[in-house]
Amino acid sequence: MGAESAAPRISASIVHQRQAQRNPHEWGDHFLYFHGTTANGRTASAGSVWVKPGMEPHPPHRHTEDEFQVIVEGTGEMLLEDKVTPAGPGTMMYCAGNQLHGVKNTGETPMIIYYCQWQA
């Protein structure tokens, strides 16, 4: 999950999960739906992660992009700066650029999280 500079232009479109770029990992799957430069010139990416029980997609981290994450299935914890919050379906996090954040599946079933990042 991360936007990069010098990315291709994102065209207006509707993308189904089966069309997203699937990237399998030890912790689960990352589906990348959009990545590139938006019509207003911002670098952005959007996708989902399917996290196995007891796993996290990566350790808590910081990046320059702003980000929204929403859990649609499963249970876990979301970290924002120094606060850990129990989270489940319908929980949404906003993280400004350079804020420490992370997510971990603490449940017994896969946790599905959708995200959108953009360079502010």
MIDO-657330 format. One record per residue: x, y, z of N, C-alpha, C in turn. Coordinates in Angstrom, 3 decimals. Layout:
// residues N
[pt [X,Y,Z],[X,Y,Z],[X,Y,Z]];
...
// end
This chain:
// residues 120
[pt [0.843,-1.157,0.000],[0.000,0.000,0.000],[0.896,1.230,0.000]];
[pt [0.926,1.952,-1.109],[1.703,3.165,-1.134],[1.682,3.810,-2.491]];
[pt [1.425,5.093,-2.504],[1.432,5.836,-3.759],[2.863,6.204,-4.107]];
[pt [3.170,6.304,-5.386],[4.499,6.655,-5.847],[4.377,7.775,-6.857]];
[pt [5.451,8.553,-7.008],[5.424,9.635,-7.982],[5.669,9.081,-9.380]];
[pt [5.443,9.893,-10.395],[5.649,9.535,-11.807],[4.829,8.310,-12.210]];
[pt [3.640,8.187,-11.642],[2.766,7.059,-11.956],[1.854,7.419,-13.126]];
[pt [1.321,6.423,-13.828],[0.429,6.692,-14.965],[-0.867,7.371,-14.519]];
[pt [-1.554,7.998,-15.451],[-2.819,8.689,-15.178],[-3.908,7.659,-14.883]];
[pt [-4.687,7.892,-13.830],[-5.835,7.042,-13.502],[-7.014,7.545,-14.320]];
[pt [-7.622,6.663,-15.102],[-8.796,7.073,-15.867],[-10.059,6.733,-15.082]];
[pt [-11.098,7.522,-15.290],[-12.369,7.265,-14.634],[-12.852,5.884,-15.052]];
[pt [-13.121,5.037,-14.083],[-13.526,3.667,-14.386],[-14.112,2.999,-13.157]];
[pt [-14.741,1.865,-13.385],[-15.265,1.019,-12.318],[-14.492,-0.285,-12.393]];
[pt [-13.931,-0.706,-11.276],[-13.084,-1.891,-11.252],[-13.669,-2.907,-10.285]];
[pt [-13.887,-4.117,-10.754],[-14.341,-5.224,-9.918],[-13.113,-5.900,-9.321]];
[pt [-13.279,-6.533,-8.172],[-12.137,-7.188,-7.519],[-11.398,-8.149,-8.450]];
[pt [-12.106,-8.877,-9.283],[-11.439,-9.843,-10.177],[-10.544,-9.147,-11.212]];
[pt [-10.741,-7.829,-11.403],[-9.911,-7.058,-12.332],[-8.729,-6.390,-11.634]];
[pt [-8.775,-6.317,-10.308],[-7.696,-5.679,-9.549],[-6.437,-6.537,-9.629]];
[pt [-5.302,-5.893,-9.492],[-4.024,-6.607,-9.504],[-3.840,-7.296,-8.156]];
[pt [-3.818,-8.638,-8.153],[-3.676,-9.406,-6.910],[-2.201,-9.659,-6.634]];
[pt [-1.794,-9.325,-5.411],[-0.426,-9.559,-4.966],[-0.475,-10.419,-3.713]];
[pt [-0.183,-11.730,-3.838],[-0.221,-12.610,-2.656],[1.002,-12.393,-1.758]];
[pt [0.786,-12.506,-0.461],[1.837,-12.349,0.546],[1.652,-13.428,1.603]];
[pt [2.647,-13.598,2.447],[2.556,-14.554,3.554],[1.407,-14.199,4.490]];
[pt [1.152,-12.911,4.673],[0.114,-12.440,5.595],[-1.286,-12.448,4.992]];
[pt [-1.394,-12.595,3.654],[-2.695,-12.560,2.984],[-2.555,-12.045,1.568]];
[pt [-3.554,-11.307,1.079],[-3.554,-10.797,-0.294],[-3.766,-9.289,-0.325]];
[pt [-3.091,-8.653,-1.276],[-3.277,-7.225,-1.538],[-3.872,-7.109,-2.933]];
[pt [-5.007,-6.440,-3.050],[-5.647,-6.184,-4.338],[-5.514,-4.701,-4.644]];
[pt [-4.800,-4.363,-5.701],[-4.603,-2.971,-6.097],[-5.593,-2.636,-7.206]];
[pt [-6.530,-1.742,-6.920],[-7.567,-1.349,-7.867],[-7.115,-0.170,-8.729]];
[pt [-6.541,0.834,-8.072],[-6.104,2.037,-8.774],[-4.733,2.449,-8.266]];
[pt [-3.897,2.933,-9.165],[-2.614,3.507,-8.780],[-2.148,4.434,-9.895]];
[pt [-1.864,5.669,-9.543],[-1.387,6.601,-10.555],[-1.679,8.027,-10.169]];
[pt [-1.775,8.873,-11.190],[-2.030,10.288,-11.002],[-3.494,10.575,-11.318]];
[pt [-4.163,11.288,-10.429],[-5.576,11.615,-10.617],[-5.730,12.776,-11.594]];
[pt [-6.966,13.075,-11.954],[-7.255,14.168,-12.881],[-6.771,15.518,-12.357]];
[pt [-6.703,15.666,-11.020],[-6.224,16.940,-10.466],[-4.725,16.921,-10.164]];
[pt [-4.034,15.897,-10.676],[-2.583,15.862,-10.559],[-2.023,15.271,-9.283]];
[pt [-2.862,14.646,-8.468],[-2.401,14.026,-7.227],[-2.037,12.562,-7.484]];
[pt [-1.006,12.087,-6.830],[-0.667,10.664,-6.884],[-1.551,9.943,-5.873]];
[pt [-2.176,8.857,-6.290],[-3.106,8.147,-5.416],[-3.081,6.657,-5.693]];
[pt [-3.546,5.891,-4.708],[-3.760,4.460,-4.903],[-4.931,4.034,-4.029]];
[pt [-5.612,2.977,-4.457],[-6.742,2.448,-3.706],[-6.807,0.946,-3.927]];
[pt [-7.180,0.242,-2.873],[-7.261,-1.208,-2.986],[-7.801,-1.818,-1.722]];
[pt [-7.515,-3.101,-1.558],[-7.932,-3.809,-0.356],[-6.841,-4.778,0.061]];
[pt [-6.852,-5.103,1.339],[-5.980,-6.146,1.861],[-6.849,-7.156,2.594]];
[pt [-6.547,-8.414,2.376],[-7.221,-9.527,3.035],[-6.181,-10.135,3.966]];
[pt [-6.319,-9.904,5.263],[-5.292,-10.251,6.239],[-5.690,-11.521,6.998]];
[pt [-4.778,-12.487,7.013],[-5.009,-13.751,7.719],[-5.057,-13.522,9.233]];
[pt [-5.749,-14.406,9.971],[-5.806,-14.290,11.431],[-4.402,-14.239,12.049]];
[pt [-4.239,-13.326,13.015],[-2.980,-13.186,13.719],[-1.898,-12.437,12.958]];
[pt [-2.197,-11.956,11.770],[-1.182,-11.327,10.927],[-1.457,-9.826,10.767]];
[pt [-0.455,-9.127,10.236],[-0.573,-7.722,9.849],[0.113,-7.555,8.502]];
[pt [-0.383,-6.642,7.642],[0.223,-6.494,6.320],[1.652,-5.968,6.383]];
[pt [1.980,-5.219,7.418],[3.333,-4.710,7.643],[3.357,-4.096,9.037]];
[pt [4.531,-3.905,9.605],[4.601,-3.270,10.925],[4.071,-1.837,10.859]];
[pt [3.699,-1.265,12.012],[3.289,0.138,12.021],[4.343,1.001,11.314]];
[pt [3.855,1.981,10.565],[4.758,2.763,9.715],[4.187,4.161,9.480]];
[pt [4.963,4.972,8.775],[4.567,6.316,8.370],[4.842,6.459,6.880]];
[pt [4.039,7.253,6.188],[4.322,7.626,4.803],[3.730,9.005,4.561]];
[pt [4.162,9.631,3.485],[3.766,11.028,3.245],[2.315,11.173,2.795]];
[pt [1.710,10.117,2.263],[0.331,10.200,1.774],[-0.674,10.212,2.932]];
[pt [-1.788,10.927,2.744],[-2.952,10.803,3.615],[-3.621,9.467,3.260]];
[pt [-4.367,8.898,4.211],[-4.978,7.593,3.942],[-6.257,7.401,4.742]];
[pt [-7.250,6.791,4.091],[-8.439,6.266,4.759],[-8.354,4.750,4.695]];
[pt [-8.764,4.082,5.768],[-8.917,2.630,5.787],[-10.269,2.318,6.409]];
[pt [-10.959,1.320,5.862],[-12.214,0.882,6.455],[-12.232,-0.648,6.489]];
[pt [-12.580,-1.180,7.647],[-12.702,-2.627,7.802],[-14.107,-3.025,7.386]];
[pt [-14.201,-3.996,6.484],[-15.515,-4.457,6.031],[-15.833,-5.870,6.524]];
[pt [-14.809,-6.582,6.989],[-15.029,-7.943,7.480],[-13.920,-8.313,8.447]];
[pt [-14.256,-9.053,9.504],[-13.266,-9.498,10.466],[-13.076,-8.509,11.605]];
[pt [-12.184,-8.885,12.530],[-11.908,-8.044,13.689],[-10.411,-7.920,13.911]];
[pt [-10.037,-6.812,14.505],[-8.623,-6.603,14.768],[-8.395,-5.355,15.579]];
[pt [-7.202,-4.801,15.389],[-6.814,-3.577,16.067],[-6.256,-2.601,15.041]];
[pt [-6.581,-1.325,15.250],[-5.995,-0.257,14.439],[-5.156,0.617,15.361]];
[pt [-3.955,0.918,14.919],[-3.051,1.791,15.657],[-2.992,3.137,14.950]];
[pt [-3.152,4.207,15.698],[-2.984,5.559,15.170],[-2.173,6.333,16.198]];
[pt [-0.941,6.704,15.812],[0.048,7.297,16.719],[0.259,6.357,17.900]];
[pt [-0.094,6.721,19.119],[0.177,5.853,20.268],[-1.077,5.172,20.813]];
[pt [-2.173,5.215,20.046],[-3.435,4.643,20.531],[-3.844,3.424,19.705]];
[pt [-4.090,2.301,20.378],[-4.584,1.084,19.747],[-6.076,0.983,20.038]];
[pt [-6.875,0.787,18.971],[-8.329,0.732,19.098],[-8.846,-0.585,18.539]];
[pt [-9.662,-1.327,19.309],[-10.306,-2.511,18.744],[-11.174,-2.091,17.565]];
[pt [-11.188,-2.913,16.518],[-11.884,-2.512,15.291],[-12.555,-3.708,14.639]];
[pt [-13.671,-3.440,13.975],[-14.400,-4.471,13.253],[-15.127,-3.841,12.085]];
[pt [-16.059,-4.584,11.472],[-16.774,-4.071,10.311],[-17.393,-2.694,10.568]];
[pt [-17.144,-1.784,9.636],[-17.667,-0.435,9.747],[-16.720,0.537,10.422]];
[pt [-15.593,0.070,10.939],[-14.608,0.960,11.545],[-13.785,1.595,10.438]];
[pt [-13.651,2.921,10.503],[-12.870,3.653,9.502],[-11.816,4.489,10.210]];
[pt [-10.621,4.525,9.612],[-9.535,5.335,10.138],[-9.103,6.337,9.078]];
[pt [-8.857,7.570,9.514],[-8.184,8.559,8.667],[-6.820,8.796,9.286]];
[pt [-5.803,8.763,8.454],[-4.437,8.977,8.893],[-3.808,10.043,8.011]];
[pt [-3.423,11.151,8.608],[-2.742,12.203,7.853],[-1.333,11.737,7.492]];
[pt [-0.741,12.359,6.502],[0.615,12.018,6.113],[1.573,12.090,7.291]];
[pt [2.478,11.140,7.353],[3.534,11.041,8.372],[3.039,10.699,9.766]];
[pt [1.786,10.251,9.902],[1.316,9.757,11.198],[1.589,8.262,11.280]];
[pt [2.038,7.800,12.452],[2.271,6.379,12.681],[0.925,5.661,12.675]];
[pt [0.826,4.579,11.908],[-0.414,3.815,11.857],[-0.135,2.363,11.482]];
[pt [-1.095,1.509,11.800],[-0.982,0.097,11.461],[-2.288,-0.607,11.760]];
[pt [-2.363,-1.852,11.314],[-3.563,-2.651,11.530],[-3.134,-4.103,11.707]];
[pt [-3.848,-4.818,12.578],[-3.545,-6.230,12.821],[-4.841,-7.001,12.977]];
[pt [-4.894,-8.185,12.382],[-6.037,-9.074,12.529],[-5.860,-9.853,13.831]];
[pt [-6.742,-9.618,14.799],[-6.701,-10.342,16.064],[-7.825,-11.367,16.161]];
[pt [-8.603,-11.505,15.092],[-9.728,-12.426,15.091],[-9.348,-13.805,14.570]];
[pt [-10.364,-14.619,14.360],[-10.166,-15.996,13.905],[-10.519,-16.193,12.443]];
[pt [-10.937,-15.125,11.774],[-11.284,-15.186,10.351],[-10.508,-14.097,9.612]];
[pt [-10.434,-14.167,8.288],[-9.738,-13.103,7.548],[-10.369,-11.733,7.821]];
[pt [-9.530,-10.715,7.819],[-9.983,-9.346,7.971],[-9.792,-8.662,6.624]];
[pt [-10.839,-8.012,6.126],[-10.787,-7.334,4.836],[-10.848,-5.831,5.086]];
[pt [-9.858,-5.131,4.540],[-9.732,-3.686,4.727],[-9.621,-3.033,3.357]];
[pt [-10.414,-2.011,3.111],[-10.273,-1.206,1.899],[-9.567,0.092,2.279]];
[pt [-8.733,0.589,1.366],[-7.972,1.794,1.648],[-7.908,2.702,0.421]];
[pt [-7.640,3.952,0.694],[-7.390,4.939,-0.352],[-6.323,5.879,0.168]];
[pt [-5.253,6.060,-0.595],[-4.151,6.956,-0.245],[-3.980,7.992,-1.343]];
[pt [-3.563,9.188,-0.953],[-3.280,10.221,-1.943],[-2.267,11.190,-1.378]];
[pt [-1.508,11.774,-2.282],[-0.539,12.783,-1.883],[-1.274,14.101,-1.721]];
[pt [-1.295,14.619,-0.511],[-2.045,15.843,-0.212],[-1.344,17.067,-0.807]];
// end
